[in-house]
Amino acid sequence: MTSNELLREFYEKWPVVFAGPSLDRLTERAYRYRTLLNEISRGEAPRKMIVKQGGRKNLIIRDRFLEYWEKKLTAGEVADNG
């Protein structure tokens, strides 16, 4: 499965907006919410992918997050053990 196929599946299955801590579950911990918050605080990730609900709850905008994550994904090579 290519990264494009994987991302297309996320676009189809994930809600348009979701609570920040849900990121761990949606990615099966491949991308941690805490990591995203750290990247945003260091200025490595754009703040525009998160909106506030009330005083504390962060909501992640799916399309903005996936656009950012796509830039970080690279095709992995699988070792041939045969």
mmCIF file of the N, C-alpha and C atoms, coordinates in Angstrom:
data_MODEL
# 
_entry.id   MODEL 
# 
loop_
_atom_site.group_PDB 
_atom_site.id 
_atom_site.type_symbol 
_atom_site.label_atom_id 
_atom_site.label_alt_id 
_atom_site.label_comp_id 
_atom_site.label_asym_id 
_atom_site.label_entity_id 
_atom_site.label_seq_id 
_atom_site.pdbx_PDB_ins_code 
_atom_site.Cartn_x 
_atom_site.Cartn_y 
_atom_site.Cartn_z 
_atom_site.occupancy 
_atom_site.B_iso_or_equiv 
_atom_site.pdbx_formal_charge 
_atom_site.auth_seq_id 
_atom_site.auth_comp_id 
_atom_site.auth_asym_id 
_atom_site.auth_atom_id 
_atom_site.pdbx_PDB_model_num 
ATOM 1   N N  . MET A 1 1  ? 0.856   -1.181  0.000  1.00 0.00 ? 1  MET A N  1 
ATOM 2   C CA . MET A 1 1  ? 0.000   0.000   0.000  1.00 0.00 ? 1  MET A CA 1 
ATOM 3   C C  . MET A 1 1  ? 0.898   1.240   0.000  1.00 0.00 ? 1  MET A C  1 
ATOM 4   N N  . THR A 1 2  ? 0.645   2.147   -0.912 1.00 0.00 ? 2  THR A N  1 
ATOM 5   C CA . THR A 1 2  ? 1.422   3.373   -0.993 1.00 0.00 ? 2  THR A CA 1 
ATOM 6   C C  . THR A 1 2  ? 0.896   4.391   0.011  1.00 0.00 ? 2  THR A C  1 
ATOM 7   N N  . SER A 1 3  ? 1.692   5.412   0.268  1.00 0.00 ? 3  SER A N  1 
ATOM 8   C CA . SER A 1 3  ? 1.242   6.460   1.195  1.00 0.00 ? 3  SER A CA 1 
ATOM 9   C C  . SER A 1 3  ? 0.016   7.172   0.633  1.00 0.00 ? 3  SER A C  1 
ATOM 10  N N  . ASN A 1 4  ? -0.080  7.309   -0.695 1.00 0.00 ? 4  ASN A N  1 
ATOM 11  C CA . ASN A 1 4  ? -1.268  7.942   -1.287 1.00 0.00 ? 4  ASN A CA 1 
ATOM 12  C C  . ASN A 1 4  ? -2.519  7.123   -1.036 1.00 0.00 ? 4  ASN A C  1 
ATOM 13  N N  . GLU A 1 5  ? -2.408  5.808   -1.177 1.00 0.00 ? 5  GLU A N  1 
ATOM 14  C CA . GLU A 1 5  ? -3.555  4.935   -0.913 1.00 0.00 ? 5  GLU A CA 1 
ATOM 15  C C  . GLU A 1 5  ? -3.949  4.982   0.552  1.00 0.00 ? 5  GLU A C  1 
ATOM 16  N N  . LEU A 1 6  ? -2.968  4.992   1.409  1.00 0.00 ? 6  LEU A N  1 
ATOM 17  C CA . LEU A 1 6  ? -3.223  5.068   2.841  1.00 0.00 ? 6  LEU A CA 1 
ATOM 18  C C  . LEU A 1 6  ? -3.930  6.372   3.203  1.00 0.00 ? 6  LEU A C  1 
ATOM 19  N N  . LEU A 1 7  ? -3.427  7.470   2.705  1.00 0.00 ? 7  LEU A N  1 
ATOM 20  C CA . LEU A 1 7  ? -4.039  8.767   2.996  1.00 0.00 ? 7  LEU A CA 1 
ATOM 21  C C  . LEU A 1 7  ? -5.440  8.863   2.416  1.00 0.00 ? 7  LEU A C  1 
ATOM 22  N N  . ARG A 1 8  ? -5.639  8.333   1.229  1.00 0.00 ? 8  ARG A N  1 
ATOM 23  C CA . ARG A 1 8  ? -6.972  8.351   0.626  1.00 0.00 ? 8  ARG A CA 1 
ATOM 24  C C  . ARG A 1 8  ? -7.966  7.606   1.525  1.00 0.00 ? 8  ARG A C  1 
ATOM 25  N N  . GLU A 1 9  ? -7.521  6.496   2.087  1.00 0.00 ? 9  GLU A N  1 
ATOM 26  C CA . GLU A 1 9  ? -8.370  5.737   3.000  1.00 0.00 ? 9  GLU A CA 1 
ATOM 27  C C  . GLU A 1 9  ? -8.693  6.555   4.251  1.00 0.00 ? 9  GLU A C  1 
ATOM 28  N N  . PHE A 1 10 ? -7.717  7.281   4.774  1.00 0.00 ? 10 PHE A N  1 
ATOM 29  C CA . PHE A 1 10 ? -7.967  8.140   5.937  1.00 0.00 ? 10 PHE A CA 1 
ATOM 30  C C  . PHE A 1 10 ? -8.968  9.244   5.595  1.00 0.00 ? 10 PHE A C  1 
ATOM 31  N N  . TYR A 1 11 ? -8.815  9.849   4.426  1.00 0.00 ? 11 TYR A N  1 
ATOM 32  C CA . TYR A 1 11 ? -9.764  10.895  4.012  1.00 0.00 ? 11 TYR A CA 1 
ATOM 33  C C  . TYR A 1 11 ? -11.188 10.341  3.962  1.00 0.00 ? 11 TYR A C  1 
ATOM 34  N N  . GLU A 1 12 ? -11.337 9.113   3.536  1.00 0.00 ? 12 GLU A N  1 
ATOM 35  C CA . GLU A 1 12 ? -12.664 8.506   3.404  1.00 0.00 ? 12 GLU A CA 1 
ATOM 36  C C  . GLU A 1 12 ? -13.253 8.072   4.740  1.00 0.00 ? 12 GLU A C  1 
ATOM 37  N N  . LYS A 1 13 ? -12.416 7.600   5.670  1.00 0.00 ? 13 LYS A N  1 
ATOM 38  C CA . LYS A 1 13 ? -12.921 6.994   6.898  1.00 0.00 ? 13 LYS A CA 1 
ATOM 39  C C  . LYS A 1 13 ? -12.921 7.907   8.118  1.00 0.00 ? 13 LYS A C  1 
ATOM 40  N N  . TRP A 1 14 ? -12.017 8.863   8.182  1.00 0.00 ? 14 TRP A N  1 
ATOM 41  C CA . TRP A 1 14 ? -11.940 9.727   9.355  1.00 0.00 ? 14 TRP A CA 1 
ATOM 42  C C  . TRP A 1 14 ? -12.990 10.821  9.294  1.00 0.00 ? 14 TRP A C  1 
ATOM 43  N N  . PRO A 1 15 ? -13.478 11.274  10.462 1.00 0.00 ? 15 PRO A N  1 
ATOM 44  C CA . PRO A 1 15 ? -14.380 12.429  10.478 1.00 0.00 ? 15 PRO A CA 1 
ATOM 45  C C  . PRO A 1 15 ? -13.628 13.686  10.043 1.00 0.00 ? 15 PRO A C  1 
ATOM 46  N N  . VAL A 1 16 ? -14.361 14.659  9.566  1.00 0.00 ? 16 VAL A N  1 
ATOM 47  C CA . VAL A 1 16 ? -13.760 15.908  9.079  1.00 0.00 ? 16 VAL A CA 1 
ATOM 48  C C  . VAL A 1 16 ? -13.047 16.657  10.206 1.00 0.00 ? 16 VAL A C  1 
ATOM 49  N N  . VAL A 1 17 ? -13.622 16.609  11.396 1.00 0.00 ? 17 VAL A N  1 
ATOM 50  C CA . VAL A 1 17 ? -13.039 17.221  12.589 1.00 0.00 ? 17 VAL A CA 1 
ATOM 51  C C  . VAL A 1 17 ? -13.162 16.211  13.721 1.00 0.00 ? 17 VAL A C  1 
ATOM 52  N N  . PHE A 1 18 ? -12.117 16.091  14.537 1.00 0.00 ? 18 PHE A N  1 
ATOM 53  C CA . PHE A 1 18 ? -12.168 15.148  15.653 1.00 0.00 ? 18 PHE A CA 1 
ATOM 54  C C  . PHE A 1 18 ? -11.360 15.679  16.832 1.00 0.00 ? 18 PHE A C  1 
ATOM 55  N N  . ALA A 1 19 ? -11.676 15.181  18.016 1.00 0.00 ? 19 ALA A N  1 
ATOM 56  C CA . ALA A 1 19 ? -10.971 15.593  19.228 1.00 0.00 ? 19 ALA A CA 1 
ATOM 57  C C  . ALA A 1 19 ? -9.503  15.176  19.139 1.00 0.00 ? 19 ALA A C  1 
ATOM 58  N N  . GLY A 1 20 ? -8.618  16.045  19.589 1.00 0.00 ? 20 GLY A N  1 
ATOM 59  C CA . GLY A 1 20 ? -7.187  15.797  19.501 1.00 0.00 ? 20 GLY A CA 1 
ATOM 60  C C  . GLY A 1 20 ? -6.738  14.436  19.997 1.00 0.00 ? 20 GLY A C  1 
ATOM 61  N N  . PRO A 1 21 ? -7.150  14.014  21.217 1.00 0.00 ? 21 PRO A N  1 
ATOM 62  C CA . PRO A 1 21 ? -6.692  12.719  21.718 1.00 0.00 ? 21 PRO A CA 1 
ATOM 63  C C  . PRO A 1 21 ? -7.119  11.534  20.844 1.00 0.00 ? 21 PRO A C  1 
ATOM 64  N N  . SER A 1 22 ? -8.098  11.712  19.989 1.00 0.00 ? 22 SER A N  1 
ATOM 65  C CA . SER A 1 22 ? -8.534  10.636  19.085 1.00 0.00 ? 22 SER A CA 1 
ATOM 66  C C  . SER A 1 22 ? -7.475  10.303  18.044 1.00 0.00 ? 22 SER A C  1 
ATOM 67  N N  . LEU A 1 23 ? -6.524  11.202  17.835 1.00 0.00 ? 23 LEU A N  1 
ATOM 68  C CA . LEU A 1 23 ? -5.484  10.966  16.836 1.00 0.00 ? 23 LEU A CA 1 
ATOM 69  C C  . LEU A 1 23 ? -4.727  9.674   17.129 1.00 0.00 ? 23 LEU A C  1 
ATOM 70  N N  . ASP A 1 24 ? -4.443  9.408   18.399 1.00 0.00 ? 24 ASP A N  1 
ATOM 71  C CA . ASP A 1 24 ? -3.727  8.183   18.760 1.00 0.00 ? 24 ASP A CA 1 
ATOM 72  C C  . ASP A 1 24 ? -4.494  6.946   18.285 1.00 0.00 ? 24 ASP A C  1 
ATOM 73  N N  . ARG A 1 25 ? -5.797  6.941   18.516 1.00 0.00 ? 25 ARG A N  1 
ATOM 74  C CA . ARG A 1 25 ? -6.631  5.796   18.133 1.00 0.00 ? 25 ARG A CA 1 
ATOM 75  C C  . ARG A 1 25 ? -6.773  5.703   16.616 1.00 0.00 ? 25 ARG A C  1 
ATOM 76  N N  . LEU A 1 26 ? -7.023  6.833   15.952 1.00 0.00 ? 26 LEU A N  1 
ATOM 77  C CA . LEU A 1 26 ? -7.234  6.822   14.505 1.00 0.00 ? 26 LEU A CA 1 
ATOM 78  C C  . LEU A 1 26 ? -6.005  6.327   13.745 1.00 0.00 ? 26 LEU A C  1 
ATOM 79  N N  . THR A 1 27 ? -4.825  6.648   14.250 1.00 0.00 ? 27 THR A N  1 
ATOM 80  C CA . THR A 1 27 ? -3.588  6.220   13.588 1.00 0.00 ? 27 THR A CA 1 
ATOM 81  C C  . THR A 1 27 ? -3.017  4.947   14.202 1.00 0.00 ? 27 THR A C  1 
ATOM 82  N N  . GLU A 1 28 ? -3.751  4.373   15.151 1.00 0.00 ? 28 GLU A N  1 
ATOM 83  C CA . GLU A 1 28 ? -3.271  3.211   15.892 1.00 0.00 ? 28 GLU A CA 1 
ATOM 84  C C  . GLU A 1 28 ? -1.888  3.485   16.476 1.00 0.00 ? 28 GLU A C  1 
ATOM 85  N N  . ARG A 1 29 ? -1.740  4.694   16.996 1.00 0.00 ? 29 ARG A N  1 
ATOM 86  C CA . ARG A 1 29 ? -0.529  5.194   17.658 1.00 0.00 ? 29 ARG A CA 1 
ATOM 87  C C  . ARG A 1 29 ? 0.664   5.381   16.717 1.00 0.00 ? 29 ARG A C  1 
ATOM 88  N N  . ALA A 1 30 ? 0.418   5.359   15.419 1.00 0.00 ? 30 ALA A N  1 
ATOM 89  C CA . ALA A 1 30 ? 1.503   5.628   14.472 1.00 0.00 ? 30 ALA A CA 1 
ATOM 90  C C  . ALA A 1 30 ? 1.891   7.106   14.523 1.00 0.00 ? 30 ALA A C  1 
ATOM 91  N N  . TYR A 1 31 ? 0.934   7.938   14.872 1.00 0.00 ? 31 TYR A N  1 
ATOM 92  C CA . TYR A 1 31 ? 1.202   9.370   15.045 1.00 0.00 ? 31 TYR A CA 1 
ATOM 93  C C  . TYR A 1 31 ? 0.503   9.769   16.329 1.00 0.00 ? 31 TYR A C  1 
ATOM 94  N N  . ARG A 1 32 ? 1.256   10.195  17.315 1.00 0.00 ? 32 ARG A N  1 
ATOM 95  C CA . ARG A 1 32 ? 0.713   10.493  18.637 1.00 0.00 ? 32 ARG A CA 1 
ATOM 96  C C  . ARG A 1 32 ? 0.282   11.952  18.734 1.00 0.00 ? 32 ARG A C  1 
ATOM 97  N N  . TYR A 1 33 ? -0.838  12.157  19.399 1.00 0.00 ? 33 TYR A N  1 
ATOM 98  C CA . TYR A 1 33 ? -1.366  13.508  19.617 1.00 0.00 ? 33 TYR A CA 1 
ATOM 99  C C  . TYR A 1 33 ? -0.350  14.365  20.369 1.00 0.00 ? 33 TYR A C  1 
ATOM 100 N N  . ARG A 1 34 ? 0.287   13.776  21.367 1.00 0.00 ? 34 ARG A N  1 
ATOM 101 C CA . ARG A 1 34 ? 1.291   14.506  22.152 1.00 0.00 ? 34 ARG A CA 1 
ATOM 102 C C  . ARG A 1 34 ? 2.448   14.962  21.259 1.00 0.00 ? 34 ARG A C  1 
ATOM 103 N N  . THR A 1 35 ? 2.840   14.136  20.319 1.00 0.00 ? 35 THR A N  1 
ATOM 104 C CA . THR A 1 35 ? 3.902   14.504  19.373 1.00 0.00 ? 35 THR A CA 1 
ATOM 105 C C  . THR A 1 35 ? 3.473   15.680  18.519 1.00 0.00 ? 35 THR A C  1 
ATOM 106 N N  . LEU A 1 36 ? 2.236   15.646  18.037 1.00 0.00 ? 36 LEU A N  1 
ATOM 107 C CA . LEU A 1 36 ? 1.724   16.748  17.228 1.00 0.00 ? 36 LEU A CA 1 
ATOM 108 C C  . LEU A 1 36 ? 1.740   18.054  18.023 1.00 0.00 ? 36 LEU A C  1 
ATOM 109 N N  . LEU A 1 37 ? 1.288   18.009  19.269 1.00 0.00 ? 37 LEU A N  1 
ATOM 110 C CA . LEU A 1 37 ? 1.295   19.221  20.099 1.00 0.00 ? 37 LEU A CA 1 
ATOM 111 C C  . LEU A 1 37 ? 2.712   19.745  20.302 1.00 0.00 ? 37 LEU A C  1 
ATOM 112 N N  . ASN A 1 38 ? 3.666   18.859  20.504 1.00 0.00 ? 38 ASN A N  1 
ATOM 113 C CA . ASN A 1 38 ? 5.063   19.277  20.635 1.00 0.00 ? 38 ASN A CA 1 
ATOM 114 C C  . ASN A 1 38 ? 5.574   19.915  19.348 1.00 0.00 ? 38 ASN A C  1 
ATOM 115 N N  . GLU A 1 39 ? 5.239   19.332  18.207 1.00 0.00 ? 39 GLU A N  1 
ATOM 116 C CA . GLU A 1 39 ? 5.678   19.899  16.927 1.00 0.00 ? 39 GLU A CA 1 
ATOM 117 C C  . GLU A 1 39 ? 5.067   21.281  16.710 1.00 0.00 ? 39 GLU A C  1 
ATOM 118 N N  . ILE A 1 40 ? 3.820   21.448  17.089 1.00 0.00 ? 40 ILE A N  1 
ATOM 119 C CA . ILE A 1 40 ? 3.179   22.762  16.964 1.00 0.00 ? 40 ILE A CA 1 
ATOM 120 C C  . ILE A 1 40 ? 3.851   23.764  17.888 1.00 0.00 ? 40 ILE A C  1 
ATOM 121 N N  . SER A 1 41 ? 4.133   23.364  19.117 1.00 0.00 ? 41 SER A N  1 
ATOM 122 C CA . SER A 1 41 ? 4.743   24.299  20.070 1.00 0.00 ? 41 SER A CA 1 
ATOM 123 C C  . SER A 1 41 ? 6.154   24.712  19.649 1.00 0.00 ? 41 SER A C  1 
ATOM 124 N N  . ARG A 1 42 ? 6.860   23.825  18.944 1.00 0.00 ? 42 ARG A N  1 
ATOM 125 C CA . ARG A 1 42 ? 8.207   24.153  18.449 1.00 0.00 ? 42 ARG A CA 1 
ATOM 126 C C  . ARG A 1 42 ? 8.175   24.892  17.112 1.00 0.00 ? 42 ARG A C  1 
ATOM 127 N N  . GLY A 1 43 ? 6.978   25.070  16.546 1.00 0.00 ? 43 GLY A N  1 
ATOM 128 C CA . GLY A 1 43 ? 6.857   25.761  15.268 1.00 0.00 ? 43 GLY A CA 1 
ATOM 129 C C  . GLY A 1 43 ? 7.140   24.882  14.067 1.00 0.00 ? 43 GLY A C  1 
ATOM 130 N N  . GLU A 1 44 ? 7.199   23.584  14.262 1.00 0.00 ? 44 GLU A N  1 
ATOM 131 C CA . GLU A 1 44 ? 7.470   22.653  13.170 1.00 0.00 ? 44 GLU A CA 1 
ATOM 132 C C  . GLU A 1 44 ? 6.205   22.293  12.398 1.00 0.00 ? 44 GLU A C  1 
ATOM 133 N N  . ALA A 1 45 ? 5.059   22.366  13.056 1.00 0.00 ? 45 ALA A N  1 
ATOM 134 C CA . ALA A 1 45 ? 3.770   22.038  12.436 1.00 0.00 ? 45 ALA A CA 1 
ATOM 135 C C  . ALA A 1 45 ? 2.879   23.273  12.514 1.00 0.00 ? 45 ALA A C  1 
ATOM 136 N N  . PRO A 1 46 ? 2.030   23.475  11.507 1.00 0.00 ? 46 PRO A N  1 
ATOM 137 C CA . PRO A 1 46 ? 1.165   24.659  11.496 1.00 0.00 ? 46 PRO A CA 1 
ATOM 138 C C  . PRO A 1 46 ? 0.049   24.575  12.537 1.00 0.00 ? 46 PRO A C  1 
ATOM 139 N N  . ARG A 1 47 ? -0.164  25.669  13.256 1.00 0.00 ? 47 ARG A N  1 
ATOM 140 C CA . ARG A 1 47 ? -1.230  25.743  14.263 1.00 0.00 ? 47 ARG A CA 1 
ATOM 141 C C  . ARG A 1 47 ? -2.615  25.682  13.629 1.00 0.00 ? 47 ARG A C  1 
ATOM 142 N N  . LYS A 1 48 ? -2.717  26.019  12.352 1.00 0.00 ? 48 LYS A N  1 
ATOM 143 C CA . LYS A 1 48 ? -4.027  26.115  11.704 1.00 0.00 ? 48 LYS A CA 1 
ATOM 144 C C  . LYS A 1 48 ? -4.752  24.774  11.597 1.00 0.00 ? 48 LYS A C  1 
ATOM 145 N N  . MET A 1 49 ? -4.066  23.665  11.892 1.00 0.00 ? 49 MET A N  1 
ATOM 146 C CA . MET A 1 49 ? -4.753  22.376  11.820 1.00 0.00 ? 49 MET A CA 1 
ATOM 147 C C  . MET A 1 49 ? -5.563  22.083  13.076 1.00 0.00 ? 49 MET A C  1 
ATOM 148 N N  . ILE A 1 50 ? -5.414  22.925  14.099 1.00 0.00 ? 50 ILE A N  1 
ATOM 149 C CA . ILE A 1 50 ? -6.149  22.740  15.351 1.00 0.00 ? 50 ILE A CA 1 
ATOM 150 C C  . ILE A 1 50 ? -7.006  23.963  15.631 1.00 0.00 ? 50 ILE A C  1 
ATOM 151 N N  . VAL A 1 51 ? -8.240  23.703  16.054 1.00 0.00 ? 51 VAL A N  1 
ATOM 152 C CA . VAL A 1 51 ? -9.129  24.778  16.512 1.00 0.00 ? 51 VAL A CA 1 
ATOM 153 C C  . VAL A 1 51 ? -9.543  24.454  17.942 1.00 0.00 ? 51 VAL A C  1 
ATOM 154 N N  . LYS A 1 52 ? -9.802  25.494  18.711 1.00 0.00 ? 52 LYS A N  1 
ATOM 155 C CA . LYS A 1 52 ? -10.200 25.325  20.109 1.00 0.00 ? 52 LYS A CA 1 
ATOM 156 C C  . LYS A 1 52 ? -11.707 25.220  20.223 1.00 0.00 ? 52 LYS A C  1 
ATOM 157 N N  . GLN A 1 53 ? -12.138 24.335  21.106 1.00 0.00 ? 53 GLN A N  1 
ATOM 158 C CA . GLN A 1 53 ? -13.545 24.266  21.486 1.00 0.00 ? 53 GLN A CA 1 
ATOM 159 C C  . GLN A 1 53 ? -13.564 24.558  22.977 1.00 0.00 ? 53 GLN A C  1 
ATOM 160 N N  . GLY A 1 54 ? -14.145 25.679  23.328 1.00 0.00 ? 54 GLY A N  1 
ATOM 161 C CA . GLY A 1 54 ? -14.131 26.061  24.729 1.00 0.00 ? 54 GLY A CA 1 
ATOM 162 C C  . GLY A 1 54 ? -12.733 26.461  25.152 1.00 0.00 ? 54 GLY A C  1 
ATOM 163 N N  . GLY A 1 55 ? -12.452 26.324  26.417 1.00 0.00 ? 55 GLY A N  1 
ATOM 164 C CA . GLY A 1 55 ? -11.159 26.758  26.936 1.00 0.00 ? 55 GLY A CA 1 
ATOM 165 C C  . GLY A 1 55 ? -10.018 25.787  26.730 1.00 0.00 ? 55 GLY A C  1 
ATOM 166 N N  . ARG A 1 56 ? -10.316 24.482  26.681 1.00 0.00 ? 56 ARG A N  1 
ATOM 167 C CA . ARG A 1 56 ? -9.219  23.519  26.685 1.00 0.00 ? 56 ARG A CA 1 
ATOM 168 C C  . ARG A 1 56 ? -9.227  22.509  25.555 1.00 0.00 ? 56 ARG A C  1 
ATOM 169 N N  . LYS A 1 57 ? -10.382 22.181  25.024 1.00 0.00 ? 57 LYS A N  1 
ATOM 170 C CA . LYS A 1 57 ? -10.467 21.080  24.060 1.00 0.00 ? 57 LYS A CA 1 
ATOM 171 C C  . LYS A 1 57 ? -9.969  21.501  22.683 1.00 0.00 ? 57 LYS A C  1 
ATOM 172 N N  . ASN A 1 58 ? -9.042  20.699  22.145 1.00 0.00 ? 58 ASN A N  1 
ATOM 173 C CA . ASN A 1 58 ? -8.521  20.923  20.796 1.00 0.00 ? 58 ASN A CA 1 
ATOM 174 C C  . ASN A 1 58 ? -9.209  19.986  19.821 1.00 0.00 ? 58 ASN A C  1 
ATOM 175 N N  . LEU A 1 59 ? -9.612  20.537  18.691 1.00 0.00 ? 59 LEU A N  1 
ATOM 176 C CA . LEU A 1 59 ? -10.174 19.753  17.605 1.00 0.00 ? 59 LEU A CA 1 
ATOM 177 C C  . LEU A 1 59 ? -9.196  19.787  16.442 1.00 0.00 ? 59 LEU A C  1 
ATOM 178 N N  . ILE A 1 60 ? -8.961  18.644  15.832 1.00 0.00 ? 60 ILE A N  1 
ATOM 179 C CA . ILE A 1 60 ? -8.050  18.567  14.695 1.00 0.00 ? 60 ILE A CA 1 
ATOM 180 C C  . ILE A 1 60 ? -8.871  18.558  13.421 1.00 0.00 ? 60 ILE A C  1 
ATOM 181 N N  . ILE A 1 61 ? -8.473  19.395  12.480 1.00 0.00 ? 61 ILE A N  1 
ATOM 182 C CA . ILE A 1 61 ? -9.110  19.442  11.167 1.00 0.00 ? 61 ILE A CA 1 
ATOM 183 C C  . ILE A 1 61 ? -8.414  18.398  10.295 1.00 0.00 ? 61 ILE A C  1 
ATOM 184 N N  . ARG A 1 62 ? -9.154  17.360  9.938  1.00 0.00 ? 62 ARG A N  1 
ATOM 185 C CA . ARG A 1 62 ? -8.607  16.203  9.220  1.00 0.00 ? 62 ARG A CA 1 
ATOM 186 C C  . ARG A 1 62 ? -7.769  16.578  8.010  1.00 0.00 ? 62 ARG A C  1 
ATOM 187 N N  . ASP A 1 63 ? -8.324  17.373  7.101  1.00 0.00 ? 63 ASP A N  1 
ATOM 188 C CA . ASP A 1 63 ? -7.630  17.663  5.849  1.00 0.00 ? 63 ASP A CA 1 
ATOM 189 C C  . ASP A 1 63 ? -6.308  18.387  6.083  1.00 0.00 ? 63 ASP A C  1 
ATOM 190 N N  . ARG A 1 64 ? -6.297  19.328  7.011  1.00 0.00 ? 64 ARG A N  1 
ATOM 191 C CA . ARG A 1 64 ? -5.057  20.060  7.298  1.00 0.00 ? 64 ARG A CA 1 
ATOM 192 C C  . ARG A 1 64 ? -4.018  19.159  7.939  1.00 0.00 ? 64 ARG A C  1 
ATOM 193 N N  . PHE A 1 65 ? -4.475  18.289  8.836  1.00 0.00 ? 65 PHE A N  1 
ATOM 194 C CA . PHE A 1 65 ? -3.532  17.357  9.459  1.00 0.00 ? 65 PHE A CA 1 
ATOM 195 C C  . PHE A 1 65 ? -2.957  16.404  8.416  1.00 0.00 ? 65 PHE A C  1 
ATOM 196 N N  . LEU A 1 66 ? -3.809  15.810  7.571  1.00 0.00 ? 66 LEU A N  1 
ATOM 197 C CA . LEU A 1 66 ? -3.330  14.842  6.588  1.00 0.00 ? 66 LEU A CA 1 
ATOM 198 C C  . LEU A 1 66 ? -2.414  15.490  5.553  1.00 0.00 ? 66 LEU A C  1 
ATOM 199 N N  . GLU A 1 67 ? -2.661  16.739  5.208  1.00 0.00 ? 67 GLU A N  1 
ATOM 200 C CA . GLU A 1 67 ? -1.748  17.455  4.303  1.00 0.00 ? 67 GLU A CA 1 
ATOM 201 C C  . GLU A 1 67 ? -0.369  17.576  4.944  1.00 0.00 ? 67 GLU A C  1 
ATOM 202 N N  . TYR A 1 68 ? -0.347  17.887  6.233  1.00 0.00 ? 68 TYR A N  1 
ATOM 203 C CA . TYR A 1 68 ? 0.921   18.011  6.956  1.00 0.00 ? 68 TYR A CA 1 
ATOM 204 C C  . TYR A 1 68 ? 1.612   16.648  7.060  1.00 0.00 ? 68 TYR A C  1 
ATOM 205 N N  . TRP A 1 69 ? 0.864   15.620  7.455  1.00 0.00 ? 69 TRP A N  1 
ATOM 206 C CA . TRP A 1 69 ? 1.447   14.294  7.644  1.00 0.00 ? 69 TRP A CA 1 
ATOM 207 C C  . TRP A 1 69 ? 1.981   13.730  6.339  1.00 0.00 ? 69 TRP A C  1 
ATOM 208 N N  . GLU A 1 70 ? 1.278   14.009  5.244  1.00 0.00 ? 70 GLU A N  1 
ATOM 209 C CA . GLU A 1 70 ? 1.716   13.513  3.934  1.00 0.00 ? 70 GLU A CA 1 
ATOM 210 C C  . GLU A 1 70 ? 3.133   13.986  3.616  1.00 0.00 ? 70 GLU A C  1 
ATOM 211 N N  . LYS A 1 71 ? 3.469   15.202  4.006  1.00 0.00 ? 71 LYS A N  1 
ATOM 212 C CA . LYS A 1 71 ? 4.808   15.740  3.744  1.00 0.00 ? 71 LYS A CA 1 
ATOM 213 C C  . LYS A 1 71 ? 5.880   15.012  4.546  1.00 0.00 ? 71 LYS A C  1 
ATOM 214 N N  . LYS A 1 72 ? 5.477   14.387  5.648  1.00 0.00 ? 72 LYS A N  1 
ATOM 215 C CA . LYS A 1 72 ? 6.434   13.687  6.501  1.00 0.00 ? 72 LYS A CA 1 
ATOM 216 C C  . LYS A 1 72 ? 6.593   12.219  6.135  1.00 0.00 ? 72 LYS A C  1 
ATOM 217 N N  . LEU A 1 73 ? 5.663   11.679  5.379  1.00 0.00 ? 73 LEU A N  1 
ATOM 218 C CA . LEU A 1 73 ? 5.709   10.257  5.025  1.00 0.00 ? 73 LEU A CA 1 
ATOM 219 C C  . LEU A 1 73 ? 6.685   10.012  3.884  1.00 0.00 ? 73 LEU A C  1 
ATOM 220 N N  . THR A 1 74 ? 7.429   8.944   4.003  1.00 0.00 ? 74 THR A N  1 
ATOM 221 C CA . THR A 1 74 ? 8.300   8.510   2.912  1.00 0.00 ? 74 THR A CA 1 
ATOM 222 C C  . THR A 1 74 ? 8.037   7.035   2.684  1.00 0.00 ? 74 THR A C  1 
ATOM 223 N N  . ALA A 1 75 ? 8.277   6.602   1.487  1.00 0.00 ? 75 ALA A N  1 
ATOM 224 C CA . ALA A 1 75 ? 8.065   5.200   1.172  1.00 0.00 ? 75 ALA A CA 1 
ATOM 225 C C  . ALA A 1 75 ? 9.143   4.365   1.856  1.00 0.00 ? 75 ALA A C  1 
ATOM 226 N N  . GLY A 1 76 ? 8.708   3.362   2.601  1.00 0.00 ? 76 GLY A N  1 
ATOM 227 C CA . GLY A 1 76 ? 9.648   2.488   3.270  1.00 0.00 ? 76 GLY A CA 1 
ATOM 228 C C  . GLY A 1 76 ? 10.024  1.339   2.358  1.00 0.00 ? 76 GLY A C  1 
ATOM 229 N N  . GLU A 1 77 ? 11.198  0.809   2.575  1.00 0.00 ? 77 GLU A N  1 
ATOM 230 C CA . GLU A 1 77 ? 11.626  -0.333  1.791  1.00 0.00 ? 77 GLU A CA 1 
ATOM 231 C C  . GLU A 1 77 ? 11.529  -1.568  2.664  1.00 0.00 ? 77 GLU A C  1 
ATOM 232 N N  . VAL A 1 78 ? 11.004  -2.625  2.079  1.00 0.00 ? 78 VAL A N  1 
ATOM 233 C CA . VAL A 1 78 ? 10.854  -3.885  2.804  1.00 0.00 ? 78 VAL A CA 1 
ATOM 234 C C  . VAL A 1 78 ? 12.019  -4.778  2.428  1.00 0.00 ? 78 VAL A C  1 
ATOM 235 N N  . ALA A 1 79 ? 12.670  -5.311  3.443  1.00 0.00 ? 79 ALA A N  1 
ATOM 236 C CA . ALA A 1 79 ? 13.801  -6.202  3.191  1.00 0.00 ? 79 ALA A CA 1 
ATOM 237 C C  . ALA A 1 79 ? 13.312  -7.518  2.614  1.00 0.00 ? 79 ALA A C  1 
ATOM 238 N N  . ASP A 1 80 ? 14.018  -8.027  1.633  1.00 0.00 ? 80 ASP A N  1 
ATOM 239 C CA . ASP A 1 80 ? 13.682  -9.310  1.023  1.00 0.00 ? 80 ASP A CA 1 
ATOM 240 C C  . ASP A 1 80 ? 14.435  -10.387 1.802  1.00 0.00 ? 80 ASP A C  1 
ATOM 241 N N  . ASN A 1 81 ? 13.680  -11.162 2.573  1.00 0.00 ? 81 ASN A N  1 
ATOM 242 C CA . ASN A 1 81 ? 14.291  -12.201 3.393  1.00 0.00 ? 81 ASN A CA 1 
ATOM 243 C C  . ASN A 1 81 ? 14.297  -13.558 2.692  1.00 0.00 ? 81 ASN A C  1 
ATOM 244 N N  . GLY A 1 82 ? 14.071  -13.581 1.382  1.00 0.00 ? 82 GLY A N  1 
ATOM 245 C CA . GLY A 1 82 ? 13.960  -14.858 0.678  1.00 0.00 ? 82 GLY A CA 1 
ATOM 246 C C  . GLY A 1 82 ? 15.146  -15.268 -0.049 1.00 0.00 ? 82 GLY A C  1 
# 
